[in-house]
Amino acid sequence: MNAQVHEGQLIPEEGMAAMINRSEIEQQIATARRFPRSLKRFRDEALQMVTLSQSIAEQCVYALPRDGKTIEGPSARFAEVIASAWGNNRAGARVIEDKGEFIIAQGVFHDLERNVAITYEVQRRITDKSGRRYKADMIGVTANAACSIALRNAVLKGVPKAFWEDMYVEARKVIMGDVKTLANRRADALAVFQRFGVSAEQVCAKLEVPGVEDIGLEHLVLLRGMLTAIKEGDTTPEDAFATTQAPAGGKPAAAAWTEEAFAASLANWAKVIAAGKKSPDDIITMAKSKAPLTEDQQKRIRACAEPAPEQSAPAAAGQAQPNADFPLPDDEPQSDVAAAAGGLTQTAVER
């Protein structure tokens, strides 16, 4: 074992490394307290960095599919900006354990000025669906992704959320743009997804919209967040846009649309059909890409294209019509024509 002599004592190499590391940290703490941070300058610099350009803002947001939903949040790039602007800190991540099926990465954030340290651990699987362990290269990629996530979580826990939450909101606004930029940014996002082998139909199905023209400003944030997650290795295009497929000779694995989800979507579909943007068959095809439809649900979608029933003809000119504010007395019945036109009796008004 290698050793060095220090003040007449024999110290192992591991102990020497620990002493050097401790000395470095103590020096950094002393320096941080000599030059304390300015919270106002931190906020100004961080906000300027995350909103400097559309490209930078897009990298500050991630979105991942989880349990049939898409979760969105600040990305590792956003955490890097926050750590840089916060100053007077040490941050890092490493893999601390390999359990065979999983690896555990630990992220560390140490606020030197406040002498507050945060650690955060992330676990990632390194076996495929068949239980076979990944090859060395893929394990390395997974480990890097796990370290990135662990570091992001540690930084965003170490810097209080109250100081950076509004900056994240501003980054989202830069990504969204406005109505004037919507068409171009939507086309750009779809073009990038096509390079990953994801079609416009798959994107619409994921966002649960009938067509490309229905992709709005909020949808742009999700799309850019998914692109960031794909580029950083947090997910793959296949996982992000996975569709339910039926096994050979079997029925689709996914359950049909629930009544609650179907009813909530039907109102929007009806507006699209009424506006002439999509036909009922287009809506049915899109809905089936998410989950199977029952026969009754398909009939209800097609019913949206049927003309509304005509209103009853108004009463003939010159004939008295009831007034809800001044109902007829009980001893003065309405005329047959007024009743046919939907007039209210005194009893109906009282109810």
Secondary structure in CASP SS format (residue, H / E / C, confidence):
PFRMAT SS
TARGET T0000
AUTHOR 0000-0000-0000
METHOD secondary structure of the structure
MODEL  1
M C 1.00
N C 1.00
A E 1.00
Q E 1.00
V E 1.00
H E 1.00
E C 1.00
G C 1.00
Q E 1.00
L E 1.00
I E 1.00
P E 1.00
E H 1.00
E H 1.00
G H 1.00
M H 1.00
A H 1.00
A H 1.00
M H 1.00
I H 1.00
N H 1.00
R H 1.00
S H 1.00
E H 1.00
I H 1.00
E H 1.00
Q H 1.00
Q H 1.00
I H 1.00
A H 1.00
T H 1.00
A H 1.00
R H 1.00
R H 1.00
F C 1.00
P C 1.00
R C 1.00
S C 1.00
L H 1.00
K H 1.00
R H 1.00
F H 1.00
R H 1.00
D H 1.00
E H 1.00
A H 1.00
L H 1.00
Q H 1.00
M H 1.00
V H 1.00
T C 1.00
L C 1.00
S C 1.00
Q H 1.00
S H 1.00
I H 1.00
A H 1.00
E H 1.00
Q C 1.00
C C 1.00
V E 1.00
Y E 1.00
A E 1.00
L E 1.00
P E 1.00
R E 1.00
D C 1.00
G C 1.00
K E 1.00
T E 1.00
I E 1.00
E E 1.00
G E 1.00
P E 1.00
S C 1.00
A H 1.00
R H 1.00
F H 1.00
A H 1.00
E H 1.00
V H 1.00
I H 1.00
A H 1.00
S H 1.00
A H 1.00
W H 1.00
G C 1.00
N C 1.00
N E 1.00
R E 1.00
A E 1.00
G E 1.00
A E 1.00
R E 1.00
V E 1.00
I E 1.00
E E 1.00
D E 1.00
K C 1.00
G C 1.00
E C 1.00
F E 1.00
I E 1.00
I E 1.00
A E 1.00
Q E 1.00
G E 1.00
V E 1.00
F E 1.00
H E 1.00
D E 1.00
L C 1.00
E C 1.00
R C 1.00
N C 1.00
V E 1.00
A E 1.00
I E 1.00
T E 1.00
Y E 1.00
E E 1.00
V E 1.00
Q E 1.00
R E 1.00
R E 1.00
I C 1.00
T E 1.00
D C 1.00
K C 1.00
S C 1.00
G C 1.00
R C 1.00
R E 1.00
Y C 1.00
K C 1.00
A H 1.00
D H 1.00
M H 1.00
I H 1.00
G H 1.00
V H 1.00
T H 1.00
A H 1.00
N H 1.00
A H 1.00
A H 1.00
C H 1.00
S H 1.00
I H 1.00
A H 1.00
L H 1.00
R H 1.00
N H 1.00
A H 1.00
V H 1.00
L H 1.00
K H 1.00
G H 1.00
V C 1.00
P C 1.00
K H 1.00
A H 1.00
F H 1.00
W H 1.00
E H 1.00
D H 1.00
M H 1.00
Y H 1.00
V H 1.00
E H 1.00
A H 1.00
R H 1.00
K H 1.00
V H 1.00
I H 1.00
M H 1.00
G C 1.00
D C 1.00
V H 1.00
K H 1.00
T H 1.00
L H 1.00
A H 1.00
N H 1.00
R H 1.00
R H 1.00
A H 1.00
D H 1.00
A H 1.00
L H 1.00
A H 1.00
V H 1.00
F H 1.00
Q H 1.00
R H 1.00
F C 1.00
G C 1.00
V C 1.00
S C 1.00
A H 1.00
E H 1.00
Q H 1.00
V H 1.00
C H 1.00
A H 1.00
K H 1.00
L H 1.00
E C 1.00
V C 1.00
P C 1.00
G C 1.00
V H 1.00
E H 1.00
D H 1.00
I C 1.00
G C 1.00
L H 1.00
E H 1.00
H H 1.00
L H 1.00
V H 1.00
L H 1.00
L H 1.00
R H 1.00
G H 1.00
M H 1.00
L H 1.00
T H 1.00
A H 1.00
I H 1.00
K H 1.00
E C 1.00
G C 1.00
D C 1.00
T C 1.00
T C 1.00
P H 1.00
E H 1.00
D H 1.00
A H 1.00
F C 1.00
A C 1.00
T C 1.00
T C 1.00
Q C 1.00
A C 1.00
P C 1.00
A C 1.00
G C 1.00
G C 1.00
K C 1.00
P C 1.00
A C 1.00
A C 1.00
A C 1.00
A C 1.00
W C 1.00
T C 1.00
E H 1.00
E H 1.00
A H 1.00
F H 1.00
A H 1.00
A H 1.00
S H 1.00
L H 1.00
A H 1.00
N H 1.00
W H 1.00
A H 1.00
K H 1.00
V H 1.00
I H 1.00
A H 1.00
A C 1.00
G C 1.00
K C 1.00
K C 1.00
S C 1.00
P H 1.00
D H 1.00
D H 1.00
I H 1.00
I H 1.00
T H 1.00
M H 1.00
A H 1.00
K H 1.00
S C 1.00
K C 1.00
A C 1.00
P C 1.00
L C 1.00
T C 1.00
E H 1.00
D H 1.00
Q H 1.00
Q H 1.00
K H 1.00
R H 1.00
I H 1.00
R H 1.00
A H 1.00
C C 1.00
A C 1.00
E C 1.00
P C 1.00
A C 1.00
P C 1.00
E C 1.00
Q C 1.00
S C 1.00
A C 1.00
P C 1.00
A C 1.00
A C 1.00
A C 1.00
G C 1.00
Q C 1.00
A C 1.00
Q C 1.00
P C 1.00
N E 1.00
A C 1.00
D C 1.00
F E 1.00
P C 1.00
L C 1.00
P C 1.00
D C 1.00
D C 1.00
E C 1.00
P C 1.00
Q C 1.00
S C 1.00
D H 1.00
V H 1.00
A H 1.00
A H 1.00
A H 1.00
A C 1.00
G C 1.00
G C 1.00
L C 1.00
T C 1.00
Q H 1.00
T H 1.00
A H 1.00
V H 1.00
E H 1.00
R C 1.00
END
